Amino acid sequence: MLFMITILLAILVAVNFLLLRFSCNKSSQKESYSKPFVVRKQHQPSITTSPASTQLAPTGS
């Protein structure tokens, strides 16, 4: 029984290595990557009507 489990595991490991060896995606073509085109929006200044508050809000702790 122990001998059969050992043989079975050895066969499964061998099949795993064979699948690993022959299932790799080999690509011989080199893809050329160009720089991405960046769309920039014109920056518009933000208008604030009230000054930022410096007082901290209560946290309850």
Backbone as CSV, one residue per row, in Angstrom:
resi,resn,N_x,N_y,N_z,CA_x,CA_y,CA_z,C_x,C_y,C_z
1,MET,0.827,-1.196,0.000,0.000,0.000,0.000,0.872,1.262,0.000
2,LEU,1.884,1.274,0.844,2.789,2.419,0.899,3.578,2.566,-0.399
3,PHE,3.934,1.427,-0.965,4.662,1.421,-2.237,3.789,1.994,-3.355
4,MET,2.505,1.653,-3.350,1.583,2.134,-4.383,1.389,3.652,-4.267
5,ILE,1.287,4.170,-3.056,1.132,5.616,-2.857,2.382,6.348,-3.329
6,THR,3.545,5.787,-3.063,4.796,6.401,-3.488,4.904,6.447,-4.999
7,ILE,4.542,5.372,-5.660,4.577,5.341,-7.129,3.576,6.335,-7.704
8,LEU,2.381,6.396,-7.140,1.360,7.323,-7.613,1.818,8.772,-7.469
9,LEU,2.403,9.118,-6.330,2.902,10.483,-6.141,4.040,10.796,-7.101
10,ALA,4.913,9.851,-7.352,6.014,10.071,-8.287,5.492,10.301,-9.699
11,ILE,4.463,9.544,-10.092,3.870,9.732,-11.425,3.207,11.101,-11.521
12,LEU,2.499,11.507,-10.484,1.840,12.819,-10.500,2.853,13.958,-10.560
13,VAL,3.957,13.835,-9.843,5.004,14.860,-9.892,5.631,14.912,-11.283
14,ALA,5.862,13.756,-11.894,6.439,13.716,-13.237,5.500,14.353,-14.255
15,VAL,4.208,14.061,-14.153,3.230,14.669,-15.065,3.179,16.176,-14.857
16,ASN,3.277,16.604,-13.618,3.266,18.031,-13.317,4.454,18.728,-13.964
17,PHE,5.638,18.133,-13.862,6.808,18.740,-14.492,6.703,18.744,-16.012
18,LEU,6.132,17.694,-16.583,5.941,17.671,-18.038,4.968,18.761,-18.474
19,LEU,3.881,18.928,-17.739,2.927,19.993,-18.075,3.556,21.366,-17.923
20,LEU,4.365,21.524,-16.904,5.029,22.804,-16.695,6.001,23.098,-17.831
21,ARG,6.682,22.089,-18.291,7.689,22.272,-19.341,7.055,22.610,-20.683
22,PHE,5.960,21.947,-21.031,5.394,22.094,-22.368,4.208,23.038,-22.451
23,SER,3.766,23.597,-21.359,2.615,24.495,-21.429,2.999,25.961,-21.311
24,CYS,4.274,26.271,-21.299,4.684,27.668,-21.195,4.370,28.399,-22.492
25,ASN,3.869,29.614,-22.378,3.587,30.438,-23.546,4.864,31.134,-23.961
26,LYS,5.412,30.675,-25.058,6.644,31.280,-25.546,6.286,32.240,-26.675
27,SER,6.611,33.490,-26.501,6.337,34.479,-27.536,7.663,35.002,-28.052
28,SER,7.877,34.795,-29.335,9.132,35.234,-29.930,9.027,36.661,-30.451
29,GLN,7.797,37.172,-30.576,7.613,38.531,-31.082,7.786,39.516,-29.939
30,LYS,8.561,40.536,-30.204,8.721,41.595,-29.214,7.744,42.709,-29.542
31,GLU,6.920,43.023,-28.574,5.948,44.090,-28.774,6.596,45.423,-28.442
32,SER,6.401,46.368,-29.320,6.971,47.688,-29.065,5.938,48.524,-28.323
33,TYR,6.345,49.062,-27.215,5.472,49.882,-26.401,5.861,51.340,-26.580
34,SER,4.886,52.127,-26.955,5.142,53.554,-27.077,4.621,54.237,-25.812
35,LYS,5.075,55.433,-25.614,4.626,56.168,-24.437,3.141,56.481,-24.565
36,PRO,2.390,56.368,-23.486,0.953,56.650,-23.568,0.686,58.133,-23.807
37,PHE,-0.371,58.395,-24.523,-0.765,59.762,-24.803,-1.561,60.282,-23.619
38,VAL,-1.107,61.373,-23.032,-1.739,61.930,-21.842,-2.561,63.146,-22.249
39,VAL,-3.839,63.084,-21.900,-4.730,64.216,-22.177,-4.737,65.099,-20.944
40,ARG,-4.348,66.329,-21.114,-4.304,67.258,-19.979,-5.395,68.302,-20.135
41,LYS,-6.134,68.468,-19.055,-7.158,69.504,-19.044,-6.518,70.796,-18.572
42,GLN,-7.064,71.900,-19.056,-6.550,73.180,-18.606,-6.984,73.388,-17.157
43,HIS,-6.043,73.786,-16.342,-6.309,73.976,-14.925,-7.058,75.286,-14.721
44,GLN,-8.235,75.199,-14.107,-9.002,76.388,-13.786,-8.893,76.615,-12.288
45,PRO,-8.619,77.841,-11.890,-8.481,78.108,-10.454,-9.817,77.894,-9.749
46,SER,-9.754,77.271,-8.574,-10.977,77.036,-7.808,-11.287,78.278,-6.973
47,ILE,-12.548,78.621,-6.916,-12.995,79.801,-6.184,-13.658,79.330,-4.897
48,THR,-13.125,79.775,-3.770,-13.720,79.414,-2.485,-14.439,80.621,-1.931
49,THR,-15.601,80.366,-1.332,-16.382,81.478,-0.804,-16.135,81.687,0.683
50,SER,-15.684,80.641,1.383,-15.436,80.795,2.808,-14.038,80.263,3.126
51,PRO,-13.363,80.864,4.102,-12.028,80.378,4.444,-12.101,79.006,5.107
52,ALA,-11.036,78.263,4.996,-10.989,76.929,5.588,-11.027,77.038,7.108
53,SER,-11.777,76.152,7.751,-11.934,76.183,9.192,-10.729,75.524,9.850
54,THR,-10.226,76.164,10.923,-9.099,75.580,11.644,-9.555,74.892,12.916
55,GLN,-10.841,74.992,13.228,-11.352,74.372,14.447,-11.578,72.881,14.180
56,LEU,-11.148,72.045,15.127,-11.308,70.608,14.956,-12.713,70.175,15.397
57,ALA,-13.220,69.174,14.714,-14.545,68.670,15.052,-14.460,67.743,16.253
58,PRO,-15.498,67.677,17.072,-15.479,66.782,18.226,-15.542,65.327,17.760
59,THR,-14.761,64.466,18.413,-14.689,63.056,18.013,-15.483,62.159,18.930
60,GLY,-15.850,62.591,20.098,-16.638,61.799,21.016,-15.826,60.900,21.914
61,SER,-14.520,61.017,21.865,-13.709,60.158,22.740,-13.146,60.948,23.895
